[in-house]
Amino acid sequence: MTGFNENRRLELWVTYVRWFAVAFGALALVLEPSYPNDGTEALAWLLIGLLGLGNLTIWGTLARVRDERALQRLGAISFALDGIIVMGLVWAFAYETPYVAWAILFLLPMEGALRYRLAGALGAAAVVALFFIPQSARVADLNGARFDISTYVFVVGMATLIAGVAGTMAENWHQQHLAYMKQSLALAEVDRLKDRFLAVTSHEIRGPLTAIIAGIDTVNKRGDRLTPDQRTRMLEMVSTQGQQLARLVDDLLLTSELQERKLALHPEWTDLTATIDQAIQAASSKRRAHQLELFVDPLSCVIDKSRFVQIVRNLVENAYKYTPERTRVAVTASAAGDGIDLVVADEGPGIPADHREQLFDAFSRINETAAGREGVGLGLYVVSQLVGTMGGQIDLTSSTNGTSFAIHIPCKTMAGGGRRLGLVADEGAAI
């Protein structure tokens, strides 16, 4: 919409210039001491009249234009009108000192630059070069002289020079304008993300902190009245909430490193089964009676273990949060060509098509989760950024029958021990 408003404002200012040209042209015709014949005078007045009538029509039409395509068509018509009027006046006043008449031809490459930048300016200069061939022949015929090739070269050269200068300036202005617009959009997005960050993280931090403080106060003030089991459960709750806060801080720090391009990977030989087990355990607090299935090939691979744990953990937590209880969540990891394939699939309601485009944006959440209003919307953003940093790719498949995230990460692999296959109980032990 901003571009439309700017182009509309340009057309409006050009109409003001035309009104000045109509007034100035009429005054010049009135002050003209003599014409070679009545036909020349009539043609001059006809051209000025057409300019005024055409400008009035353009002015009225401009007020009713509401879309960019219609405005572009109106601009092209306006440019064509200006070209016809300018070349018509130069043709009509060929009997005058030609250096005065053809000087207004230079308006065309300047207007072309104003409208269409360098391409428009050079196109207008080409039209001037073509028009000036019959114009020079007519001047030579009226003066009983030969075709003045030096004048032709000078006029066409000047038109081309003006087109090059004006067009280059217009191109530079356009690029700066695009850069400023991009910067403005980026700043607006940063401001939006800041507001989103403050709103969401304050909620996500307040919940665990409140639980931790309440748990510690309970143990501190009523410890002598708590049974050993109650004390153990209270401390486990505090530990779980503390771990949730630690993961939130990890995701926030990782997001900052990713946005500042300061993330450094530390790949090393890692046991794939043990790494996935660690990620599953880290995500266990979000599990709500889900049926978890693991299918992991016995592999050792060269990856950044901590970052890979974050990828698996975030995908599994996402599956837990957005799927109903007692539904299936399957994690599959296997060797594939030059690396490993990781697939996390669930049996949830799927991701709406209109949400998939922004799914991997920072601080983006699909809707209220099945577990309540939780998550800062960094999980899938962190996954996508880490996978990209590792040189991998991520594919999403989603329908009403469930969602599947398929990730390929290139890395060195080596066959390991036994295959991890089966269900995982809530305690984290394989069945």
N, C-alpha and C positions, 0 to 999 in steps of 0.2 A: 504493500500500500504506500510505503514511503516513496518508492520509485515512481509510482503512478502520480502522486501529488507533485513531485518535482518536475516530471515531464509536463504535467498539466500547467504548472506555473510557467515553464519555459514557453509553451504555446501561447499563454496569455500575454507574456511580455513581447513576444514576436508580433502579436496583433497590435500592440501599442506602437511598435516600430513601424508597422505598415501604415497606421493612421498618420504618423509623422511623414512617411513617404508620400502618402496621398496629398497631404496639405502642401508639402514642399514641392511636389511635382506639379500640382495645379498652379502654384505661384510661379514656378519656372515657365510653364506654358503661357501664362498670362503675360509675363515679362519678355517672352521671346519676341524680338523685333520683327522677324519676318520668317516665313516658311517658303520652301521652294514651290509648293503647290497646296491646294486645299486638301488633297488626299493625305498628305503627310500630317497636316494639323489635325484632321479628323482621326487618323490612326493614333496619334499621340493622346488625344482626349479620350478615345475609346479605351486605350490601355490603362490610363489613370482611372477611368470609370470602372473598368473590370477589376482593377486592384481594390478599389473602395468597396464594390459590391461583393467581391470574393472575400475580403476581410470581414465584412459585416456578417456574411454567412458563416464563416469559420468562427467568428466570435460568438454567434448565437448557438452554433452546434457544440462548441466547447463547453458551454454551460450545462449541456444535457449528457455529456459523455460520462459513463460510469465504470468502464472497464479498460484495461490496458490495451487490448487488441483494437478496440474502436479508436482509442487515442493514437495508436501507431498509424492506423489508416488515415486519420485526420491529419497527422503530421506529414505523411507522405504527400497527401493532396496539397497541403499548404506549401511544401517545398517545391512541388511541381508548378503551382501557381506563381510563386516568386520567380522561378526560373523562366517561365514563359513571359512574364511581365518585363523582367530585366532584359532578356534577349530581344523582346519586341521593341523596347525603347531604344536599345542600341541600334537596332535595324532601322527604326524610324528616323533617328537623328544621325544617320550615316553621312548626310550632307554637311553636318557641322564639323568642326575640328575633331577628327576621330579620337585624339588622345583624351578628350573630355568625355566622349560618348562611351568608349569601351572601358573606361575606368570603373564603371559601376558593375562590370562583369566580375570583378574581384569579390563582390558581395556573395556570389554563389559558393565558392569554396569555403568562405568563412561560415556561412550558414550551414553548409554540409558538415563542417567540423563541429559546429554547435549541436547539430542533431545526431549525426552518426559517427562522430570522431574521425579518425584518420581515413577510414574507408569512404565515408561520405565526402570528406574534403577532396580526396584524390578522384573520386567519381565525378564530382562537380568540375574539377579541373579538366578532366577528360571531355566532359560535355562542352566546356568553354573552348577547348582546342578544336573540337569538331565544328562548333558553331562559327568560330572565327575564320574558317576557310571560306564559306560563302560570304561572310561579312566583309572580309578583306577584298574579295573579288568585287563586291558591290561598291565599296569605297573607291577601288581603282577605276571601275567603270564610270562612276559619277565624276571623278576628277580627270578622266581621260589619261590615266597613268597605268603603269604595269603593276602586277601583283607585288606588294611590298613584303618580300620574304623576311627582311630584317625586323619589320614591325610585328609580323606574325610570330616570329620566334621570340621576340621580346615579350609580347603579351602572354603567350602561352607559358613561357618560362616564368614570368612573374606570377601567373595564376598557380602554376605548380609549386613555386616557392612558398607562396602564401598558404596553399593547401598543406604543404609539408609542415610548415611552422605551426599553423593553427591546428592541424590534425594531431600533431605530436603533443601540443599543449593540452588538447582535449583528452587524448589518451592518458597522459600523465595525471590530469585532474580526475579522470574516471577511475584510474587505479588507486589514487589516494582516497577517493570517495569510497571505493569498495573496502579499502583497508580500514578506514575510519568506521564504516558500517560494521565490518567484521569485529573490530575492537569493541564497538559499542554493544553488539550482541553478546560478545564474550563477557564483557563487564556486567551486563544484565543477567547473564546466566550465572556468573559468580555470585552476584547479589542474591539471586533466587536460591542457589545452592546454600549460601550462607544462612538465609532465613530457614530453609528446610533443615539444614544441619542443626541449628540452634533449637528448633522446635522438636525435632525427633530425638536428638541425642540427650536433650534435657530430660525427656520422658524416659528414655531407655536407661539413663544413668540413675535417675531418681529411684526407679523401682528396685534395682538390686541394692543400692545404697540403703534404702529404707529397710529392706529385709535384713541386710547385714547388721545395721545399727540395732534393729529390734532384736535380732538373735543374740548379739553380744550383750545387750542390756539385760535380756532375759536370763542368760547364763550368769551374768555378773550379780544381778540383784536377787535372783530366785534359784541360784545354783543348788543351795542346800535342800530345796524342795523338789528338785527334778530327779526323776529316776535315771539310772544309767542309760536306758534306752532313749528317754526323752533328750538327755544331754547329747547323746550320739547323733540323734536325728537333727537336733538344732545345729550342731557343729557341721554336719554334712550339708545342711541347708546354707549355712554361711559360706562354706567352701564352694558349693555350686554357684551361688550368686557372685562370689569373688572371681571364680573362673569365667563367668559370663562377662563380668566387667573387664577382665584381662583380655578376653577375645575381642570385645568391642574396641578396646584401646589398640590392640594389634591391627584390627581392620582399619581404624582411623589413621594410624601411623603408616600403614602400607598404602592407603589411599593418598596420603600426603607425599610419600616417596614416589608413587606412580605419577602423580600430577606434576611433580617437580623433576621427573625423569632421573631420580637418584637411586632407584632400586638396583641392587646388585645381587645376582644369583650366585649360589655356592654349590654347584653340583658335585656329587660324590656317589660312590657305589652304595646303593641303598636296597635293603630287602623290601620288596614290594608288598608282601603279605603283612609284615610287621608295620609298615608305614600306613597301610589302609586300616589295620586294626587300631592304630593310634588315632586316626581321624574319626573312625566310627565311635570310639570311646569318647572323644572330645564332643561329639554331636549328641551323645546319649541323653543329655538333659532335655532335649527338645522332642524326644521320642514319646509317643502316646499310644502304647499298645500296638504299634505298627509291626507288621511281619517283615523282618529284615532278612534278606537273602544275600549271601556273598558268593561270588564266583571269581576267584583270583588265581591266575597262573603262577606257578612257582618261579619267580624271576628275581634277579638282581638287576638294577638299572642305575644309570648315572643321571640323577636328578637332584634338585635342591629339595631335600626331605621336608623341611619345615614349610616351604611354599606349597609343595604337593599336598601336605596334610591340610593346609588351608583350603585348597581347591576341593578336595574330597569332603572335608567337614562342611564347608558352605553349601555344597550341592546336596548333601544328605540332610542337613538342617533345613534347607529350603523344601526338600521333599516332605519332611516331617511336618513342617508348618502349614503347607498348602494342600495337604491331603487328609481325608478323614481317618479316624482311628481304625485300627485293625485292617487297614489296607496294606497292600504289598509294596515294599520299597526294595529294589534290587540293585546291587552294586557289582559290576563286572569289570575286571581288569585283565588284559591279556596282551601278549606280544603281537605286534603288527608291523611288518616291514622294517622300517628304520626306527621304530620306537615302540610306544605302548598305546593301547586304546583303553579309555576309561568310559564306562557308560553307567549313568545313574538314572534309573527309570522308576516311575511311580504309577499308581492307579487312581490318581486324583481326577478332578473335573476338567483338567486341561487349562491352558492359558488362552484367554480371549485374543483373537487375531489383532485387535486394535491396541493391545498392550505389548505385543511382541517386539515392536520396533524399539521402544524405550526400555525394554526389559533389562538390558545390561548397562543402563545409565546409573550414575551415582545417585544415591538417595531416592531410588525409584522402587516403589512397592506396588504389587498388583492390586491388592485390596486388603481388607481386614483378614488376617490369617485365621485358620481354624483354631489356633491356640490363643487367639486374642490379638490385641493391638501391640505387636512386638516387632522388633527388627528395624534397623535404621535404613535399610535399603541398600546396603553396601555389598551383600553377599555375592550376588551374581556379577556385580561390577568388578569386585576383586577377582572372581574366577576368570572373567573374560580378559582382564588386564594381565593376570599372571600367565594365562595360557598364551596370550600374544607375546609376552616377554620371553617365554620359553620357546618361541618359534612354532607353537602349535596352532590348532584350529578347533573351534567348537561349533557343533551343529545341534539345532533344536528341532525336535519333532513333538508336536502336541495335538491332541484331539480330546474329545469328551471321554475317551477311555484311559487317558493318562498322558504323562509328559516324559520325554526322554532327552537327556543331555549327553551327547556323544563327543568325547574329547580325544584328540590324537596329539601326543607330545613326542616329537622326535628325540631320541636319546639312544645311547648304547645299552644293550641288554645282554643278559647271560642267564641261562637256565639255572634254577635253584633247587629247593627241596620239594616237599609235598604240596599238592594243589589245595587251596582253601576253598571248600565247597560246602554249602549248607545254610541252615537257618542260624540266626544269632539271637539268643535270648536277651531279655532286658538287661541282665547282668553283664553282657558282653561275651559270654561263653558260647562256643559253637555247639549246635545240637547234632 
